[in-house]
Amino acid sequence: MAGPFAPFDQHGGGGPRIREIPLRLMVPNIITVLAVCAGLTGIRLAFENEVETAVIMVLIAAFLDAVDGRVARAFKATSKFGAEMDSLADIVNFGAAPALVLYAYILDKAGAIGWIAALLFAIACVLRLARFNVMLEDGGRPAWQADYFVGVPAPAGAALVMLPIYLGFLGFTPDRGVAFAACAYTVIVAFLMVSRLPVYSGKSSGSRVRRELVMPLMLGVVFYVLLLVSYPWQTMTVSAFAYMVFLVFSVRAYSCRAQKEDAATEDGAGSL
């Protein structure tokens, strides 16, 4: 006898029905669910005045959200269901959670303006993610432009927007004046996310590393992790400022690349 609900279809229809789903197909989805749990827990902790733990939970959610896709590809467990769930989880982890944690910590001191700033950031994250999903299906972009994000990525935006919290942990007093400055900063980050700013993604480097760079890269990653564990808020503050500088170089690199591609196109058209 058929039940009231249709059987769960891991792959979104169109193929043969799988009666037993392998565990490896579930691992990426479990990681995504854990990321959402971490983000929502961060919101709860922020409103319970445990802001430091709340920020850590949001950063953990961002890390898990960044890992699930790679795990899915490594396990050959990608699916339409997982992709859709990951997109919805990004709204919580990179939009709602950072905005509400920031609001609970400092933006609420600015009254309604603080709430408006938090809403604008969350909405900007939703718009950014929607545009990203649409652009994945756009086959008309030149191949070299795939090396660049359009606008600041949502994970980076989530880490950037919490800079006022990092500074607060370092001793800056979160008073009303700082709250209004934090509102302006939040709106700026929201604008960067929905802007057309080209941000280098590093996809052109692929998944391979040159032999002579393996040891320095491993040492650098270990050094950064040790700094993050030993001096978390100093490291996150420096990382946020370093990323802002990186944006400037990213725009310059994109401009130079665009000029070279235009020149190559003109030379090719002239030779015909």
C-alpha positions in Angstrom: 0.0 0.0 0.0 1.4 3.4 -1.0 2.1 5.9 1.8 0.9 9.5 1.9 4.3 10.8 0.9 6.3 10.2 -2.3 9.6 8.3 -1.8 12.7 10.4 -1.2 14.6 10.8 -4.4 18.2 11.8 -3.8 18.9 12.8 -7.4 15.8 14.9 -8.1 14.1 12.7 -10.5 14.9 11.8 -14.1 16.9 8.6 -13.4 16.4 5.2 -11.9 15.0 5.1 -8.4 17.5 4.2 -5.7 15.9 1.9 -3.1 19.0 2.1 -0.8 21.1 5.2 -0.7 24.9 4.6 0.0 26.2 6.3 3.1 28.8 8.2 1.2 25.9 10.1 -0.6 24.6 11.2 2.8 27.9 12.5 4.2 28.0 15.9 2.4 24.3 16.5 3.3 25.0 15.7 7.0 27.9 18.2 6.9 25.5 20.8 5.5 23.0 20.2 8.2 25.7 20.5 10.9 26.7 23.8 9.4 23.2 25.1 9.7 23.0 23.9 13.3 26.2 25.7 14.0 25.0 28.9 12.4 21.6 28.9 14.3 23.4 28.0 17.5 25.6 31.1 17.0 22.5 33.2 16.8 21.1 31.8 20.0 24.4 32.3 21.8 24.7 35.9 20.6 21.3 36.8 22.2 22.4 35.0 25.4 25.4 37.4 25.5 27.9 34.7 24.8 29.1 36.6 21.7 32.7 35.2 21.6 31.3 31.6 21.4 28.7 32.8 18.9 31.3 34.2 16.5 33.2 30.9 16.8 30.1 29.0 15.9 29.4 31.2 12.9 33.0 30.7 11.7 32.6 26.9 12.2 29.4 27.1 10.1 31.3 28.9 7.4 34.1 26.3 7.4 31.7 23.4 7.3 29.7 25.0 4.5 32.9 25.5 2.5 33.9 21.8 3.1 30.7 20.0 2.2 31.0 20.7 -1.6 34.6 19.5 -1.7 33.6 16.4 0.3 30.8 15.7 -2.2 33.2 15.9 -5.1 35.8 13.8 -3.3 33.2 11.1 -2.5 31.6 11.4 -6.0 28.4 12.2 -4.1 27.2 15.3 -5.8 23.4 15.6 -6.4 20.8 18.1 -7.2 19.3 17.7 -3.8 22.6 18.4 -2.1 23.2 21.5 -4.3 19.8 22.9 -3.5 20.2 22.3 0.2 23.7 23.8 0.2 22.4 27.0 -1.4 19.6 27.3 1.2 22.1 26.7 4.0 24.3 29.5 2.7 21.5 31.9 3.4 21.6 31.0 7.1 25.3 30.6 7.5 26.5 33.6 5.5 23.5 35.9 5.7 21.2 35.6 8.7 23.8 34.3 11.3 26.5 37.0 10.8 23.9 39.7 10.6 22.0 38.7 13.7 25.2 38.1 15.7 26.5 41.5 14.7 23.1 43.1 15.6 23.1 41.5 19.0 26.6 42.6 19.7 26.7 46.3 18.5 24.1 47.2 15.8 21.2 47.2 18.3 22.9 50.2 20.0 22.0 52.2 16.8 18.3 51.5 17.1 16.3 51.0 14.0 19.3 52.0 11.8 21.2 49.1 13.1 18.4 46.7 12.3 18.1 48.1 8.8 21.9 47.6 8.3 21.5 44.0 9.4 18.6 43.4 7.1 20.4 44.9 4.2 23.4 42.6 4.7 21.2 39.5 4.9 19.2 40.5 1.8 22.5 41.3 0.0 23.7 37.8 0.8 20.5 36.3 -0.6 20.8 38.3 -3.8 24.5 37.4 -4.1 23.8 33.7 -3.8 20.9 33.9 -6.3 23.1 35.6 -8.9 25.9 33.1 -8.3 23.5 30.2 -9.0 22.2 31.8 -12.1 25.7 32.6 -13.4 26.7 28.9 -13.0 24.3 28.2 -15.9 25.5 31.0 -18.1 27.6 29.5 -20.8 28.1 32.8 -22.6 30.8 34.2 -20.4 34.4 34.1 -21.7 36.4 31.2 -20.1 38.9 33.5 -18.4 36.2 35.3 -16.5 35.5 32.1 -14.6 38.6 32.8 -12.6 36.8 35.7 -11.0 33.8 36.0 -8.8 31.3 38.8 -9.5 31.1 40.7 -6.2 32.6 39.6 -2.8 31.7 35.9 -2.2 29.2 35.2 0.6 31.7 33.4 2.9 34.2 36.2 2.6 31.4 38.8 3.2 30.3 36.9 6.4 33.9 37.0 7.7 34.4 40.7 6.8 31.1 42.0 8.2 32.1 40.7 11.7 35.2 42.9 11.8 33.6 45.3 14.4 33.2 42.2 16.7 36.8 41.2 16.3 37.9 44.8 17.2 35.5 44.8 20.2 37.3 41.6 21.5 40.6 43.5 21.1 39.5 46.2 23.5 37.5 48.7 21.3 34.5 49.9 23.3 31.2 49.1 21.4 29.5 52.4 22.3 26.7 54.2 20.3 29.1 56.1 18.1 31.0 52.9 17.1 27.6 51.3 16.5 26.7 53.9 13.8 30.1 53.4 12.2 29.5 49.6 12.3 26.2 50.2 10.5 27.9 52.1 7.7 30.6 49.4 7.4 27.9 46.7 7.3 26.1 48.5 4.4 29.4 48.8 2.6 30.1 45.1 2.8 26.6 44.4 1.7 27.1 46.6 -1.4 30.4 44.9 -2.2 28.6 41.5 -2.2 26.0 42.6 -4.8 28.4 44.8 -6.8 30.1 43.9 -10.1 33.5 44.0 -8.4 35.7 41.3 -9.9 37.2 39.1 -7.2 39.9 36.6 -8.1 38.8 33.1 -7.2 42.0 31.1 -7.8 40.1 28.5 -9.9 42.7 28.8 -12.7 45.4 27.3 -10.4 43.4 24.1 -10.3 43.8 21.4 -7.7 47.6 20.8 -8.3 50.5 22.7 -6.7 53.9 23.1 -8.2 56.5 20.8 -6.5 58.7 23.6 -5.2 55.7 25.3 -3.6 54.4 22.2 -1.7 56.5 22.6 1.4 56.2 26.4 1.7 52.4 26.1 1.3 52.1 23.5 4.0 54.2 25.5 6.3 52.2 28.7 5.6 48.9 26.9 6.3 50.1 25.4 9.5 51.5 28.8 10.6 48.2 30.5 9.9 46.2 27.9 11.8 48.5 28.2 14.8 48.1 32.0 14.7 44.3 31.5 14.5 44.3 29.2 17.5 46.7 31.3 19.6 45.6 34.8 18.6 42.1 34.3 17.0 40.8 37.8 17.0 44.1 39.5 16.1 44.4 37.0 13.2 40.9 37.5 12.0 41.3 41.3 12.2 44.5 41.2 10.1 42.9 38.7 7.7 39.9 41.1 7.2 42.2 44.0 6.4 44.4 41.9 4.2 41.3 40.7 2.2 40.3 44.4 1.6 43.8 45.0 0.2 43.5 41.8 -1.9 40.3 43.2 -3.5 42.2 46.2 -4.8 44.8 44.0 -6.5 42.1 41.7 -7.8 40.4 44.6 -9.6 43.7 45.7 -11.1 44.5 42.1 -12.3 41.1 41.8 -13.8 41.5 45.1 -15.7 44.9 44.1 -17.1 43.5 40.7 -18.1 40.5 42.3 -19.8 42.8 44.6 -21.8 45.0 41.7 -23.0 41.9 39.7 -24.0 40.5 42.7 -25.9 43.8 43.3 -27.6 44.0 39.6 -28.6 40.5 39.7 -30.0 41.2 42.8 -32.0 44.4 41.2 -33.4 42.5 38.1 -34.3 39.8 40.0 -36.1 42.4 42.2 -37.9 44.2 39.1 -39.3 41.0 37.7 -40.9 
